[in-house]
Structure formats: C-alpha cells, structure tokens
Amino acid sequence: MIFHSAFEYSYLWLPLIGFTIGFFASMTGGGGGFVFLPVLILLFNIPAQTAVATSLAASLPICIVGSFSHYKNGNIDFRMGLIFALTGIIGAILGVGLTNLMTSRQLKISFGVYSILIALNMLLSKRRGERAEANRVEILDGYGLKKISKSSVYGFMAGIITGTFGTSGTAPVLAGLFDMRIPIKMVLGTSLMIVSVNTVSALGAHFLVSKIDLTLVYFLTAGAIIGAFAGPKFLAGLKTDRAEGPVRKWYAIGMIAFGIIMIISQ
C-alpha cells in the first residue's frame, strides 16, 4: 500500500542525504538501502516495517541509474549476475513474508546481527584470499559446479535480506562476488545489476503487504538519482587495482558500526 505522509521541515535534509548515499552506493556496488533503513528509523523515527518498504522504493532509482552507468563503462558480468539474481528473486519473496512476521524491535535487532555477521565474513574472506595467494593456491576461472553453487547460495541470501530488511542485499552480493575473485570494478557493476533485480522483486511483494511512504521516497530520490549518476563517473577516473582491500575493510567496519547502533537503539 502506498501513502503520503505530512510534510515536515526535517525532510528538507533528505535530498542531501539521498545524494550522498546515491553517490557512494553506486561506487560501492549497492543500492543505498543499507544506509537508508537506519537513517529512516534512527533519525526520522519511521516505523521499521514502513522504513523497509520505503527504503526499497528509494533504492530502486539508484540501482537502475547506477547499473546503467556501470554498463556503459563495461563493468557488468551478466552471466555471473544472472546466477545471483535468479536465486535472489526467490529469496526476496520469502524475505517479505519474514518481515511481516516480526515486530519492529525484532526487525531492528535482526538487521543489526545480520550486519555484524556479514561484515565479519567479508573480513575473514579477505584473509582466506590472502593466504591462498601467499601459498600460490590456484583459483580456477570459468563457471564450474562449485562456483555456480556458491553464487546461488550468496544470491539466495541476498534476496532474503532484500525482502526482509529493504537493504537491496548488497552485503552478501559483494561478499559473494569478492569470493569469485573478479576485478573490483566488475564486482561493483555486477552487484548493482543483481540488487536491481532483487529490489524490483521485493518491492513488488511489499507493495501488496506493506506501507510505502511516497513523500519520503520523493525527497530521498531527488538527490539520490543525481548521486547515482555521479558515482560511476567519478569511479571511472580512479585507479582501483590496489583498492579492493581498503574498500572491503572500511565497508565491513561501517556495517559493524551500523549493526551495533541498530541493536542498542530503542
């Protein structure tokens, strides 16, 4: 269900917040939902279930614009993205059902725990990759059964997270793509393609069973779309060969911080 909330002067901050989130989300392979959700809950006191659906609606333009920009720069692996997206659609639909079974408090705590766990997995995955490289363990290319199976699991997890928390499922997608050992720019572009599909699937299901505040969506997307166009253009001019480690590290630290805040907030 969609509705328009009454205008509040605090909403004038939303375009700036949207631009900032859109800019950095399109550069890190996400749709911004991971930040939209805690911002709406913690700063604007939006009920958790409404924040989830509204976050998805606000994230969708970032996903689409960012994906198109990355596509023009040749940063999308469509075959890998399709594997993630197909299982992600199933997970997204199931996740919507989970959201409506939880209270607002349970949803916030679950999001916090999820954020911390997936961040720790990303950090541990980085160490495993470094050890493999140090020991000269060969990483096979191609799309064998093992790689397809792992991609499907990560994709399904991403879909569950998208439907449940309205965050586009970026974290498990990034973790999975990093685990595939593909170049970082390809990781970011392919991630946006995957979360676009997941977001559309989850948003369609939430449209039937949840509340979407279009007033918030308008203000957020006014800035987010501009930021999503600017992010990939800025990224195209950067040398990212040595950036994967720092990007992964700081992304994980940010996830842990958000997770703790969501758990301890009332």
C-alpha positions in Angstrom: 0.0 0.0 0.0 1.3 3.5 -0.8 0.5 6.7 1.1 1.8 10.3 1.5 2.9 11.4 5.0 2.5 15.0 6.0 5.5 17.3 5.1 7.9 18.0 7.9 10.8 20.6 7.7 13.3 17.9 8.6 12.5 16.2 5.3 14.5 19.0 3.6 17.6 17.2 4.6 16.6 14.1 2.7 17.7 15.2 -0.8 21.2 15.9 0.6 21.2 12.6 2.4 19.9 10.9 -0.8 22.7 12.4 -2.9 25.4 11.3 -0.5 24.0 7.8 -0.3 23.4 7.6 -4.0 26.9 8.8 -4.8 28.7 6.3 -2.5 26.3 3.5 -3.0 26.8 3.5 -6.8 30.6 3.5 -6.2 30.4 0.5 -3.8 28.0 -1.7 -5.7 24.9 -1.1 -3.6 21.5 0.5 -3.8 21.8 2.5 -0.6 19.2 0.6 1.3 21.7 -0.5 3.9 22.0 3.2 4.9 18.5 4.3 4.1 17.0 1.9 6.6 18.8 3.0 9.7 18.6 6.7 8.6 14.8 6.4 8.4 14.5 4.5 11.6 17.0 6.3 13.8 16.8 9.9 12.5 13.2 10.2 11.3 11.5 7.7 13.6 9.8 5.8 10.8 8.2 2.5 11.9 10.5 -0.4 10.9 8.1 -2.1 8.6 7.3 1.1 6.7 11.0 2.0 6.6 11.8 -1.3 5.0 9.4 -0.9 2.1 10.2 2.9 1.7 13.9 2.1 1.7 13.4 -0.3 -1.2 11.4 2.3 -3.2 14.1 4.9 -2.6 16.9 2.5 -3.5 15.4 1.4 -6.9 16.3 4.5 -8.8 19.9 4.3 -7.5 20.1 0.7 -8.6 18.8 1.4 -12.1 20.8 4.5 -12.7 24.0 3.0 -11.2 23.6 -0.2 -13.2 23.2 1.7 -16.5 26.2 3.9 -15.7 28.4 0.8 -14.9 27.1 -0.9 -18.1 28.3 1.9 -20.2 31.7 1.6 -18.6 31.8 -2.2 -19.2 31.7 -3.1 -15.6 29.0 -5.8 -15.5 29.5 -9.6 -15.8 26.0 -10.6 -17.0 26.5 -14.3 -16.7 27.6 -14.1 -13.1 24.9 -11.6 -12.3 22.2 -13.8 -13.7 23.2 -16.7 -11.4 22.9 -14.5 -8.4 19.7 -12.8 -9.5 17.7 -15.9 -10.2 18.0 -17.4 -6.7 17.8 -13.8 -5.3 14.2 -13.4 -6.7 13.1 -16.5 -4.7 14.8 -15.2 -1.5 13.3 -11.7 -1.9 9.8 -13.0 -2.0 10.4 -15.2 1.1 12.0 -12.3 2.9 8.9 -10.1 2.5 6.9 -12.8 4.4 9.5 -12.8 7.2 9.2 -9.0 7.6 5.5 -9.2 8.3 6.1 -11.9 11.0 8.5 -9.7 13.1 7.9 -6.8 15.4 9.7 -3.5 14.8 12.1 -4.3 17.6 12.9 -7.8 16.4 13.4 -6.4 12.9 16.0 -3.8 14.1 17.9 -6.4 16.2 17.9 -8.9 13.4 19.2 -6.3 11.0 22.0 -5.4 13.5 23.0 -9.0 14.0 23.0 -9.7 10.2 25.2 -6.6 9.6 27.8 -7.7 12.0 27.9 -11.3 10.8 28.2 -10.5 7.1 30.9 -7.9 7.9 32.9 -10.5 9.8 32.5 -12.9 6.9 33.9 -10.3 4.5 36.9 -9.7 6.6 37.6 -13.4 7.1 37.1 -14.0 3.3 39.8 -11.4 2.6 42.2 -13.2 4.9 41.5 -16.5 3.2 42.2 -14.9 -0.2 45.5 -13.5 1.1 46.5 -16.9 2.4 45.6 -18.6 -0.8 47.7 -16.1 -2.8 50.6 -16.5 -0.4 50.5 -20.2 -0.7 50.1 -19.9 -4.5 46.7 -21.7 -4.5 45.4 -21.7 -8.0 42.0 -20.0 -8.4 40.1 -21.5 -11.3 38.3 -19.4 -13.8 35.1 -20.4 -15.6 31.7 -21.4 -14.2 32.1 -24.8 -12.7 29.5 -26.5 -10.4 31.3 -25.2 -7.3 31.3 -21.6 -8.4 27.6 -21.8 -9.6 26.6 -23.4 -6.3 28.4 -20.8 -4.2 26.9 -18.0 -6.4 23.4 -19.4 -5.9 23.7 -19.5 -2.1 25.0 -15.9 -2.0 22.2 -14.8 -4.3 19.5 -16.5 -2.2 20.9 -14.9 0.9 20.9 -11.5 -0.8 17.3 -12.0 -1.8 16.2 -12.9 1.7 18.0 -9.8 3.1 16.4 -7.6 0.4 12.9 -8.7 1.2 13.4 -8.7 5.0 15.4 -5.5 5.6 14.9 -3.5 2.4 18.6 -3.1 2.0 19.0 -4.5 -1.6 21.0 -7.4 -0.2 24.3 -5.6 -1.2 26.4 -7.1 1.5 26.1 -10.8 0.7 26.2 -9.9 -3.0 29.5 -8.1 -2.5 30.8 -10.9 -0.3 30.0 -13.5 -3.0 31.4 -11.5 -5.9 34.6 -10.8 -3.9 34.8 -14.5 -3.3 34.6 -15.1 -7.0 37.9 -13.2 -7.4 36.8 -10.9 -10.2 38.1 -7.3 -10.7 36.8 -4.8 -8.3 35.1 -2.5 -10.9 33.4 -5.6 -12.3 32.3 -6.5 -8.7 30.7 -3.1 -8.2 28.8 -3.0 -11.6 27.6 -6.6 -11.4 26.5 -6.1 -7.8 24.3 -3.2 -8.8 22.7 -5.3 -11.6 21.9 -8.1 -9.1 20.5 -5.8 -6.4 18.3 -4.1 -9.1 16.6 -7.4 -9.8 16.3 -8.2 -6.1 14.9 -4.8 -5.3 12.2 -4.9 -8.0 11.2 -8.4 -6.8 11.0 -7.4 -3.1 9.3 -4.1 -3.8 6.6 -5.7 -5.8 5.8 -8.1 -2.9 6.0 -5.3 -0.3 3.6 -3.2 -2.5 0.9 -5.8 -1.7 1.5 -6.3 2.0 3.4 -3.2 3.4 3.2 0.6 3.6 5.4 2.7 1.3 5.7 6.4 2.2 5.9 8.2 -1.2 6.6 11.6 0.5 9.9 10.2 1.8 10.6 8.5 -1.5 10.2 11.8 -3.4 12.6 13.7 -1.2 15.2 10.9 -1.0 15.3 10.1 -4.7 15.5 13.8 -5.7 19.1 13.7 -4.6 19.9 10.0 -4.9 19.4 9.9 -8.7 21.9 12.7 -9.2 24.4 11.0 -6.8 23.9 7.6 -8.6 24.9 9.3 -12.0 27.9 11.0 -10.5 29.3 8.0 -8.6 30.3 5.7 -11.5 31.7 8.7 -13.5 34.0 9.5 -10.5 34.9 5.9 -10.2 35.9 5.6 -13.8 38.7 8.1 -13.2 40.2 6.2 -10.3 42.9 3.5 -10.3 41.4 0.6 -8.3 43.9 -2.1 -8.7 45.0 -1.8 -5.1 41.7 -0.5 -3.7 39.9 -3.8 -3.1 41.5 -4.4 0.4 40.7 -0.9 1.8 37.2 -0.9 0.2 36.3 -4.2 1.7 37.8 -3.3 5.1 36.0 0.0 5.5 32.8 -1.3 4.2 32.9 -4.1 6.8 33.7 -1.6 9.6 30.8 0.6 8.6 28.5 -2.4 8.6 29.6 -3.4 12.1 29.0 0.1 13.4 25.5 0.3 11.9 24.7 -3.1 13.3 25.7 -2.2 16.9 23.7 1.1 16.7 20.6 -0.8 15.5 20.9 -3.4 18.3 21.3 -0.9 21.1 18.8 1.7 19.9 15.3 1.7 21.4 
